[in-house]
């Protein structure tokens, strides 16, 4: 897997100058308890042909970590984007050595424009905290070319009866058997227990819906619960299950293809990273890491 990633990276680097990469500007907790937060850019994906590919991130040993920084460009200039607009630029540099699994792809910020200010949106909250569960600034998209427009115009929307019914039916198809998480005993559940957390609508007719449910899938041995499960509804009115444990970061046409891609943060037990959906949810790429 690691060898394959290196081949993909080399091919992309030779085909494009500079390569088209997608990352995230993050609020990063220090290695020690009392260390202050710092801002850094995590390089995530690289465009290879018609697809987005994850940059190397699958280290499972300290030997692999020691070599991981060599798999990334040494320095990158990023356009920082949010909600279809540019917030500025930062230049970042990969450290000489990556010492922790959850630091895969993280680059130290060298300069920021304009006026040396690193872009920030809002206040620190736990919405994008992930496994660490400390308040952080929301991550912002970083793209190595100035592609930040959102032509599909993804916006929050209310959910009426029809899409709610579609999502609940797809939820039942995905989770026909549930437990109360504490006892491995199946129970019935009502449609009204499937709560709609968020809903977004694009000008293409696609819709995104996030759900929450107080219970666990029958195959869930850890008892995490069915929270932040995402569904896409296509313009024809069919619902499609995506993934659980995701938080929407932003949408934009980061490869200048004419349609927007959607970046999600992974919020799971001992698992972090990002998932990028593109090509009308037919394709996705995943960058993930563990914390211990």
BELGIPE-V586693 format. One record per backbone hydrogen bond with DSSP energy under -0.5 kcal/mol. NH is the residue of the N-H (numbers start at 1). CO is the residue of the C=O. Records with the same first field share a line. If there is no record, write none. Layout:
NH->CO ; CO
This chain:
5->1
6->2
7->3
8->4
9->5
10->6
11->7
12->8
13->9
14->10
15->11
16->12
21->19
22->45
23->142
24->42
25->140
26->24 ; 40
28->26 ; 38
30->35
35->32
38->28
40->26
41->107
42->24
43->41 ; 105
44->22
45->22
46->53
47->20
48->51
51->48
53->46
55->44
65->61
66->62
67->63 ; 64
68->64 ; 65
69->65
70->67
71->68
72->69
76->92
78->76 ; 90
79->143
80->78 ; 88
81->79 ; 141
82->85
85->82
87->80
88->80
89->113
90->78
91->111
92->76
93->108
94->74
95->106
98->65
99->97
103->100
104->101
106->103
107->41
108->93
109->39
110->91
111->91
113->89
116->112
117->114
118->116
119->117
125->136
129->126
132->129
133->130
136->125
138->121
140->25
141->81
142->23
143->79
144->21
147->145
148->146
153->150
155->201
157->199
160->158
164->160
165->161
166->162
167->163
168->164
169->165
170->166
171->167
172->168
173->169
174->170
175->171
178->187
179->216
180->183
182->180
185->183
187->178
193->190
194->191
195->193 ; 212
197->195 ; 210
198->210
200->208
201->155
202->206
203->152
205->202
207->233
208->200
209->231
210->198
211->229
212->195
213->226
215->213
216->179
218->177
220->217
221->219
226->213 ; 215
227->225
228->211
229->211
230->243
231->209
232->240
233->207
234->232 ; 238
237->234
240->232
242->230
245->227
246->228
247->265
249->263
250->263
252->261
253->149
254->252
256->253
261->252
262->277
263->250
264->275
265->247
266->273
267->245 ; 265
268->271
271->268
272->289
274->287
275->264
276->285
277->262 ; 275
278->283
282->279
283->278
285->276
287->274
288->286
289->272
